[in-house]
Amino acid sequence: MNSIRGLWVAVIVTAGLFVAFSGGGLAWLGGTPVPLAVLAGAGGFAGFVGLALAVMTFLARTQD
């Protein structure tokens, strides 16, 4: 896992960007003002990436 950890981080961040754009866009389409929609997207990004990196770290430590 250590040799490809950077690749997994890149995949997680890319997926997080998709989650952020989707969340912000759907919030905006639902009538939320743009600044709050941006915050909704940022919250989705932070939550997704934080959880995914925590799972990745947990799995890497259990393999050692």
A tleap script that builds the chain and sets N, CA, C and O, in Angstrom:
source leaprc.protein.ff14SB
mol = sequence {
  NMET ASN SER ILE ARG GLY LEU TRP VAL ALA
  VAL ILE VAL THR ALA GLY LEU PHE VAL ALA
  PHE SER GLY GLY GLY LEU ALA TRP LEU GLY
  GLY THR PRO VAL PRO LEU ALA VAL LEU ALA
  GLY ALA GLY GLY PHE ALA GLY PHE VAL GLY
  LEU ALA LEU ALA VAL MET THR PHE LEU ALA
  ARG THR GLN CASP
}
set mol.1.N position { 0.826 -1.196 0.000 }
set mol.1.CA position { 0.000 0.000 0.000 }
set mol.1.C position { 0.866 1.254 0.000 }
set mol.1.O position { 0.464 2.265 -0.576 }
set mol.2.N position { 2.033 1.222 0.622 }
set mol.2.CA position { 2.865 2.418 0.711 }
set mol.2.C position { 3.336 2.900 -0.649 }
set mol.2.O position { 3.504 4.103 -0.849 }
set mol.3.N position { 3.553 1.984 -1.591 }
set mol.3.CA position { 4.087 2.396 -2.885 }
set mol.3.C position { 3.043 3.126 -3.729 }
set mol.3.O position { 3.407 3.894 -4.619 }
set mol.4.N position { 1.771 2.904 -3.471 }
set mol.4.CA position { 0.741 3.554 -4.276 }
set mol.4.C position { -0.151 4.484 -3.450 }
set mol.4.O position { -1.251 4.832 -3.879 }
set mol.5.N position { 0.308 4.876 -2.298 }
set mol.5.CA position { -0.494 5.750 -1.421 }
set mol.5.C position { -0.792 7.087 -2.099 }
set mol.5.O position { -1.905 7.600 -1.984 }
set mol.6.N position { 0.181 7.652 -2.798 }
set mol.6.CA position { -0.033 8.923 -3.496 }
set mol.6.C position { -1.103 8.819 -4.566 }
set mol.6.O position { -1.881 9.751 -4.769 }
set mol.7.N position { -1.141 7.683 -5.251 }
set mol.7.CA position { -2.171 7.470 -6.260 }
set mol.7.C position { -3.554 7.414 -5.621 }
set mol.7.O position { -4.508 7.982 -6.151 }
set mol.8.N position { -3.666 6.734 -4.489 }
set mol.8.CA position { -4.948 6.659 -3.795 }
set mol.8.C position { -5.392 8.024 -3.287 }
set mol.8.O position { -6.581 8.340 -3.327 }
set mol.9.N position { -4.467 8.824 -2.817 }
set mol.9.CA position { -4.822 10.177 -2.360 }
set mol.9.C position { -5.343 11.000 -3.538 }
set mol.9.O position { -6.311 11.748 -3.395 }
set mol.10.N position { -4.703 10.862 -4.698 }
set mol.10.CA position { -5.162 11.589 -5.882 }
set mol.10.C position { -6.558 11.145 -6.302 }
set mol.10.O position { -7.379 11.978 -6.686 }
set mol.11.N position { -6.836 9.857 -6.236 }
set mol.11.CA position { -8.165 9.347 -6.581 }
set mol.11.C position { -9.204 9.861 -5.587 }
set mol.11.O position { -10.301 10.253 -5.985 }
set mol.12.N position { -8.867 9.860 -4.302 }
set mol.12.CA position { -9.800 10.327 -3.275 }
set mol.12.C position { -10.101 11.810 -3.451 }
set mol.12.O position { -11.258 12.218 -3.345 }
set mol.13.N position { -9.088 12.618 -3.715 }
set mol.13.CA position { -9.310 14.057 -3.895 }
set mol.13.C position { -10.132 14.329 -5.158 }
set mol.13.O position { -10.994 15.208 -5.161 }
set mol.14.N position { -9.868 13.579 -6.222 }
set mol.14.CA position { -10.656 13.745 -7.450 }
set mol.14.C position { -12.118 13.378 -7.217 }
set mol.14.O position { -13.016 14.089 -7.670 }
set mol.15.N position { -12.358 12.286 -6.523 }
set mol.15.CA position { -13.734 11.912 -6.197 }
set mol.15.C position { -14.364 12.954 -5.274 }
set mol.15.O position { -15.555 13.243 -5.387 }
set mol.16.N position { -13.575 13.516 -4.365 }
set mol.16.CA position { -14.071 14.562 -3.482 }
set mol.16.C position { -14.489 15.810 -4.246 }
set mol.16.O position { -15.465 16.464 -3.879 }
set mol.17.N position { -13.760 16.143 -5.301 }
set mol.17.CA position { -14.150 17.289 -6.123 }
set mol.17.C position { -15.484 17.029 -6.808 }
set mol.17.O position { -16.313 17.933 -6.920 }
set mol.18.N position { -15.695 15.804 -7.265 }
set mol.18.CA position { -16.982 15.454 -7.869 }
set mol.18.C position { -18.108 15.596 -6.841 }
set mol.18.O position { -19.174 16.126 -7.155 }
set mol.19.N position { -17.875 15.131 -5.634 }
set mol.19.CA position { -18.874 15.257 -4.565 }
set mol.19.C position { -19.144 16.733 -4.269 }
set mol.19.O position { -20.294 17.127 -4.077 }
set mol.20.N position { -18.097 17.543 -4.233 }
set mol.20.CA position { -18.262 18.971 -3.933 }
set mol.20.C position { -19.056 19.684 -5.016 }
set mol.20.O position { -19.979 20.439 -4.712 }
set mol.21.N position { -18.708 19.453 -6.278 }
set mol.21.CA position { -19.440 20.108 -7.362 }
set mol.21.C position { -20.885 19.630 -7.425 }
set mol.21.O position { -21.795 20.416 -7.689 }
set mol.22.N position { -21.091 18.348 -7.184 }
set mol.22.CA position { -22.463 17.824 -7.195 }
set mol.22.C position { -23.278 18.414 -6.050 }
set mol.22.O position { -24.404 18.866 -6.253 }
set mol.23.N position { -22.713 18.411 -4.854 }
set mol.23.CA position { -23.435 18.943 -3.694 }
set mol.23.C position { -23.727 20.421 -3.824 }
set mol.23.O position { -24.842 20.866 -3.550 }
set mol.24.N position { -22.740 21.176 -4.236 }
set mol.24.CA position { -22.944 22.618 -4.409 }
set mol.24.C position { -23.923 22.931 -5.520 }
set mol.24.O position { -24.768 23.817 -5.392 }
set mol.25.N position { -23.797 22.190 -6.618 }
set mol.25.CA position { -24.712 22.411 -7.743 }
set mol.25.C position { -26.143 22.059 -7.406 }
set mol.25.O position { -27.067 22.795 -7.751 }
set mol.26.N position { -26.334 20.928 -6.731 }
set mol.26.CA position { -27.692 20.541 -6.351 }
set mol.26.C position { -28.281 21.498 -5.324 }
set mol.26.O position { -29.477 21.787 -5.356 }
set mol.27.N position { -27.448 21.990 -4.417 }
set mol.27.CA position { -27.937 22.967 -3.447 }
set mol.27.C position { -28.356 24.255 -4.154 }
set mol.27.O position { -29.385 24.847 -3.826 }
set mol.28.N position { -27.554 24.680 -5.121 }
set mol.28.CA position { -27.865 25.896 -5.860 }
set mol.28.C position { -29.141 25.719 -6.686 }
set mol.28.O position { -29.986 26.613 -6.731 }
set mol.29.N position { -29.275 24.554 -7.343 }
set mol.29.CA position { -30.477 24.291 -8.135 }
set mol.29.C position { -31.724 24.185 -7.252 }
set mol.29.O position { -32.842 24.428 -7.705 }
set mol.30.N position { -31.513 23.825 -6.005 }
set mol.30.CA position { -32.629 23.736 -5.075 }
set mol.30.C position { -33.062 25.070 -4.500 }
set mol.30.O position { -34.011 25.128 -3.718 }
set mol.31.N position { -32.382 26.139 -4.875 }
set mol.31.CA position { -32.795 27.465 -4.431 }
set mol.31.C position { -31.928 28.067 -3.346 }
set mol.31.O position { -32.218 29.161 -2.863 }
set mol.32.N position { -30.876 27.381 -2.954 }
set mol.32.CA position { -29.973 27.922 -1.943 }
set mol.32.C position { -29.155 29.063 -2.557 }
set mol.32.O position { -28.704 28.937 -3.695 }
set mol.33.N position { -28.954 30.155 -1.849 }
set mol.33.CA position { -28.097 31.219 -2.377 }
set mol.33.C position { -26.688 30.695 -2.676 }
set mol.33.O position { -26.211 29.754 -2.042 }
set mol.34.N position { -26.049 31.314 -3.639 }
set mol.34.CA position { -24.750 30.829 -4.123 }
set mol.34.C position { -23.709 30.703 -3.009 }
set mol.34.O position { -23.040 29.672 -2.946 }
set mol.35.N position { -23.534 31.687 -2.130 }
set mol.35.CA position { -22.519 31.515 -1.083 }
set mol.35.C position { -22.776 30.300 -0.191 }
set mol.35.O position { -21.840 29.602 0.200 }
set mol.36.N position { -24.049 30.054 0.127 }
set mol.36.CA position { -24.360 28.891 0.950 }
set mol.36.C position { -24.201 27.588 0.173 }
set mol.36.O position { -23.849 26.562 0.755 }
set mol.37.N position { -24.455 27.618 -1.132 }
set mol.37.CA position { -24.246 26.433 -1.962 }
set mol.37.C position { -22.755 26.092 -2.047 }
set mol.37.O position { -22.377 24.921 -2.052 }
set mol.38.N position { -21.923 27.116 -2.112 }
set mol.38.CA position { -20.476 26.893 -2.103 }
set mol.38.C position { -20.045 26.266 -0.785 }
set mol.38.O position { -19.216 25.356 -0.767 }
set mol.39.N position { -20.604 26.746 0.306 }
set mol.39.CA position { -20.286 26.152 1.611 }
set mol.39.C position { -20.787 24.719 1.715 }
set mol.39.O position { -20.135 23.881 2.337 }
set mol.40.N position { -21.932 24.429 1.119 }
set mol.40.CA position { -22.436 23.051 1.119 }
set mol.40.C position { -21.499 22.143 0.338 }
set mol.40.O position { -21.214 21.025 0.767 }
set mol.41.N position { -21.021 22.612 -0.797 }
set mol.41.CA position { -20.063 21.829 -1.578 }
set mol.41.C position { -18.758 21.642 -0.834 }
set mol.41.O position { -18.172 20.559 -0.866 }
set mol.42.N position { -18.297 22.683 -0.165 }
set mol.42.CA position { -17.052 22.571 0.605 }
set mol.42.C position { -17.212 21.602 1.768 }
set mol.42.O position { -16.289 20.850 2.082 }
set mol.43.N position { -18.367 21.616 2.402 }
set mol.43.CA position { -18.630 20.675 3.488 }
set mol.43.C position { -18.668 19.243 2.990 }
set mol.43.O position { -18.159 18.339 3.652 }
set mol.44.N position { -19.265 19.035 1.837 }
set mol.44.CA position { -19.282 17.699 1.244 }
set mol.44.C position { -17.888 17.221 0.893 }
set mol.44.O position { -17.550 16.059 1.116 }
set mol.45.N position { -17.073 18.120 0.340 }
set mol.45.CA position { -15.692 17.766 0.002 }
set mol.45.C position { -14.903 17.397 1.252 }
set mol.45.O position { -14.221 16.373 1.285 }
set mol.46.N position { -14.999 18.231 2.271 }
set mol.46.CA position { -14.232 17.980 3.496 }
set mol.46.C position { -14.675 16.692 4.173 }
set mol.46.O position { -13.842 15.922 4.650 }
set mol.47.N position { -15.965 16.456 4.216 }
set mol.47.CA position { -16.464 15.237 4.841 }
set mol.47.C position { -16.050 13.992 4.095 }
set mol.47.O position { -15.607 13.014 4.698 }
set mol.48.N position { -16.195 14.026 2.777 }
set mol.48.CA position { -15.844 12.855 1.968 }
set mol.48.C position { -14.358 12.559 2.019 }
set mol.48.O position { -13.956 11.422 2.269 }
set mol.49.N position { -13.541 13.574 1.783 }
set mol.49.CA position { -12.093 13.368 1.758 }
set mol.49.C position { -11.586 12.977 3.143 }
set mol.49.O position { -10.729 12.100 3.258 }
set mol.50.N position { -12.095 13.605 4.186 }
set mol.50.CA position { -11.670 13.246 5.536 }
set mol.50.C position { -11.987 11.807 5.879 }
set mol.50.O position { -11.144 11.091 6.418 }
set mol.51.N position { -13.197 11.382 5.570 }
set mol.51.CA position { -13.581 9.998 5.850 }
set mol.51.C position { -12.776 9.011 5.011 }
set mol.51.O position { -12.311 7.995 5.528 }
set mol.52.N position { -12.610 9.296 3.736 }
set mol.52.CA position { -11.877 8.382 2.858 }
set mol.52.C position { -10.406 8.273 3.261 }
set mol.52.O position { -9.837 7.181 3.234 }
set mol.53.N position { -9.794 9.384 3.632 }
set mol.53.CA position { -8.390 9.324 4.067 }
set mol.53.C position { -8.252 8.596 5.397 }
set mol.53.O position { -7.262 7.901 5.623 }
set mol.54.N position { -9.231 8.746 6.275 }
set mol.54.CA position { -9.199 8.019 7.543 }
set mol.54.C position { -9.323 6.519 7.307 }
set mol.54.O position { -8.623 5.729 7.941 }
set mol.55.N position { -10.205 6.127 6.405 }
set mol.55.CA position { -10.338 4.700 6.074 }
set mol.55.C position { -9.068 4.178 5.441 }
set mol.55.O position { -8.624 3.076 5.763 }
set mol.56.N position { -8.468 4.961 4.532 }
set mol.56.CA position { -7.229 4.541 3.892 }
set mol.56.C position { -6.121 4.354 4.927 }
set mol.56.O position { -5.377 3.376 4.865 }
set mol.57.N position { -6.005 5.270 5.864 }
set mol.57.CA position { -4.983 5.165 6.907 }
set mol.57.C position { -5.234 3.953 7.789 }
set mol.57.O position { -4.294 3.238 8.136 }
set mol.58.N position { -6.483 3.712 8.155 }
set mol.58.CA position { -6.826 2.549 8.962 }
set mol.58.C position { -6.454 1.257 8.239 }
set mol.58.O position { -5.859 0.358 8.832 }
set mol.59.N position { -6.804 1.168 6.968 }
set mol.59.CA position { -6.494 -0.044 6.222 }
set mol.59.C position { -4.994 -0.235 6.036 }
set mol.59.O position { -4.506 -1.365 6.050 }
set mol.60.N position { -4.265 0.852 5.864 }
set mol.60.CA position { -2.807 0.747 5.716 }
set mol.60.C position { -2.156 0.268 7.017 }
set mol.60.O position { -1.189 -0.493 6.981 }
set mol.61.N position { -2.676 0.704 8.152 }
set mol.61.CA position { -2.106 0.280 9.430 }
set mol.61.C position { -2.447 -1.145 9.786 }
set mol.61.O position { -1.669 -1.810 10.469 }
set mol.62.N position { -3.593 -1.634 9.341 }
set mol.62.CA position { -3.967 -3.019 9.656 }
set mol.62.C position { -3.185 -4.015 8.808 }
set mol.62.O position { -3.081 -5.187 9.170 }
set mol.63.N position { -2.628 -3.558 7.673 }
set mol.63.CA position { -1.850 -4.451 6.819 }
set mol.63.C position { -0.432 -4.621 7.332 }
set mol.63.O position { 0.229 -5.606 6.999 }
set mol.64.N position { 0.048 -3.686 8.133 }
set mol.64.CA position { 1.443 -3.759 8.638 }
set mol.64.C position { 1.594 -4.791 9.726 }
set mol.64.O position { 2.691 -4.977 10.253 }
savepdb mol mol.pdb
quit
